[in-house]
Amino acid sequence: MDQPRAGRADGDHRPHGPARHRPDGPDATIVEIGGNDADRLATYLLGLGTTLRVLSPDRVREALLRRTRDLFEQNEGGQPR
């Protein structure tokens, strides 16, 4: 498990620095956010609870897929709603 960084609350997965937003058609926005830890960023993105697509980098996309698979496997025994 990651150690908390100095100046950040334990469990705080928000990306570092400001985010840049730009429209990409009538129903989409491209958001550029930074961070050094792909797993932490993937956790943050999953917590948004919205439809999204990671355009780059691959390591963030892979971390997001890994976390999604882990969640699915942890909940396989659950009852469908």
Residue frames as qw, qx, qy, qz and C-alpha x, y, z in Angstrom:
[[0.000, 0.889, 0.459, 0.000, 0.00, 0.00, 0.00],
 [0.369, 0.618, -0.036, 0.693, 1.26, 3.49, -0.85],
 [0.403, -0.388, -0.437, 0.705, 2.60, 5.61, 1.96],
 [0.078, 0.934, 0.343, -0.066, 0.85, 8.97, 2.41],
 [0.519, 0.440, -0.008, 0.733, 2.79, 11.88, 0.99],
 [0.284, -0.330, -0.363, 0.824, 3.82, 14.76, 3.16],
 [0.160, 0.214, -0.016, -0.964, 1.15, 17.44, 3.18],
 [0.527, -0.065, -0.565, -0.631, -1.56, 15.12, 1.85],
 [0.688, -0.237, 0.414, -0.547, -4.28, 13.43, 3.87],
 [0.263, -0.133, 0.953, 0.072, -4.12, 9.64, 4.00],
 [0.402, 0.459, 0.792, -0.024, -6.36, 8.28, 1.24],
 [0.266, 0.794, 0.031, -0.546, -6.31, 11.52, -0.76],
 [0.667, 0.128, 0.610, 0.408, -6.05, 10.38, -4.38],
 [0.339, 0.903, 0.155, -0.216, -6.56, 13.75, -6.07],
 [0.752, 0.409, 0.075, 0.512, -4.15, 14.54, -8.90],
 [0.461, -0.466, -0.052, 0.754, -1.37, 17.08, -8.43],
 [0.144, -0.181, 0.282, 0.931, -1.60, 20.59, -9.81],
 [0.467, 0.409, 0.148, -0.770, -4.28, 22.28, -11.87],
 [0.542, 0.296, 0.767, 0.176, -6.38, 20.51, -14.49],
 [0.137, 0.313, -0.337, -0.877, -6.88, 21.91, -17.97],
 [0.504, 0.445, 0.714, -0.198, -10.29, 21.46, -19.65],
 [0.163, 0.326, -0.419, -0.832, -11.18, 21.91, -23.30],
 [0.755, 0.302, 0.298, -0.501, -14.37, 21.01, -25.17],
 [0.116, -0.226, 0.877, 0.407, -14.29, 18.10, -27.59],
 [0.217, -0.307, -0.781, -0.499, -17.63, 18.25, -29.35],
 [0.440, -0.497, -0.141, -0.734, -21.09, 18.87, -27.90],
 [0.851, -0.440, -0.120, -0.261, -21.01, 16.02, -25.34],
 [0.892, -0.092, -0.184, 0.404, -17.36, 15.63, -24.38],
 [0.122, -0.954, 0.257, -0.098, -14.56, 17.43, -22.58],
 [0.799, 0.231, -0.382, 0.403, -10.87, 16.61, -22.61],
 [0.488, -0.855, 0.132, -0.113, -9.29, 17.05, -19.19],
 [0.657, 0.420, -0.472, 0.411, -5.52, 17.08, -18.71],
 [0.617, -0.750, 0.137, -0.194, -4.44, 16.28, -15.16],
 [0.399, 0.603, -0.648, 0.241, -1.06, 15.43, -13.71],
 [0.790, -0.495, 0.282, -0.227, 0.37, 13.01, -11.24],
 [0.133, 0.600, -0.788, -0.040, 3.26, 10.62, -10.77],
 [0.295, -0.086, 0.922, -0.235, 1.38, 7.58, -9.48],
 [0.368, -0.030, -0.668, -0.646, -0.76, 5.76, -12.05],
 [0.335, -0.341, -0.873, 0.095, -2.54, 3.64, -9.41],
 [0.069, -0.428, -0.460, 0.775, -3.43, 6.68, -7.31],
 [0.249, 0.232, -0.263, -0.903, -4.76, 8.48, -10.40],
 [0.361, -0.148, -0.834, -0.389, -6.78, 5.40, -11.40],
 [0.218, -0.426, -0.778, 0.406, -8.36, 5.32, -7.93],
 [0.076, 0.395, 0.153, -0.902, -9.24, 9.00, -8.26],
 [0.306, 0.110, -0.544, -0.774, -10.79, 8.48, -11.71],
 [0.328, -0.280, -0.895, -0.110, -12.89, 5.53, -10.54],
 [0.143, -0.433, -0.623, 0.636, -14.12, 7.61, -7.62],
 [0.157, 0.140, -0.162, -0.964, -15.56, 10.20, -10.00],
 [0.409, 0.349, 0.795, -0.281, -18.34, 7.75, -10.86],
 [0.483, 0.688, 0.005, -0.541, -18.71, 9.00, -14.43],
 [0.870, 0.384, 0.249, 0.186, -18.15, 7.60, -17.89],
 [0.059, -0.879, 0.370, 0.297, -14.63, 8.33, -19.04],
 [0.915, 0.332, 0.012, 0.229, -11.90, 7.24, -21.40],
 [0.470, -0.708, 0.308, 0.429, -8.19, 7.59, -20.68],
 [0.650, 0.752, -0.099, -0.040, -6.47, 8.78, -23.85],
 [0.681, 0.376, -0.428, 0.459, -2.95, 8.62, -22.42],
 [0.181, 0.544, -0.809, -0.130, -0.63, 7.58, -20.89],
 [0.717, 0.009, -0.658, -0.228, -0.93, 3.83, -21.22],
 [0.319, 0.051, -0.799, 0.507, 0.21, 3.23, -17.63],
 [0.337, 0.031, 0.392, -0.856, -2.84, 5.11, -16.30],
 [0.725, 0.100, -0.328, -0.597, -5.18, 3.24, -18.65],
 [0.617, 0.095, -0.778, 0.074, -3.64, -0.08, -17.53],
 [0.061, 0.033, -0.705, 0.706, -3.94, 0.87, -13.85],
 [0.534, 0.048, 0.116, -0.836, -7.59, 1.80, -14.38],
 [0.763, 0.096, -0.526, -0.363, -8.29, -1.56, -16.06],
 [0.436, 0.106, -0.817, 0.364, -6.44, -3.41, -13.28],
 [0.166, 0.000, 0.558, -0.813, -8.45, -1.65, -10.55],
 [0.665, 0.078, -0.122, -0.733, -11.72, -2.25, -12.41],
 [0.704, 0.099, -0.692, -0.123, -10.94, -5.97, -12.77],
 [0.221, 0.082, -0.780, 0.580, -10.03, -6.16, -9.07],
 [0.410, 0.019, 0.323, -0.853, -13.36, -4.58, -8.12],
 [0.749, 0.105, -0.379, -0.534, -15.24, -6.98, -10.38],
 [0.601, 0.110, -0.781, 0.131, -13.46, -10.02, -8.95],
 [0.028, 0.064, -0.681, 0.729, -14.04, -8.86, -5.37],
 [0.491, 0.156, 0.305, -0.801, -17.77, -8.59, -6.05],
 [0.360, 0.103, -0.808, -0.455, -18.40, -11.69, -8.22],
 [0.187, -0.240, -0.932, 0.199, -20.32, -13.39, -5.43],
 [0.191, 0.238, 0.328, -0.894, -22.68, -10.46, -4.98],
 [0.361, 0.534, 0.762, -0.056, -26.31, -10.53, -6.02],
 [0.169, 0.288, 0.410, 0.849, -27.35, -8.51, -9.09],
 [0.161, 0.300, 0.387, -0.857, -29.68, -5.59, -8.46]]
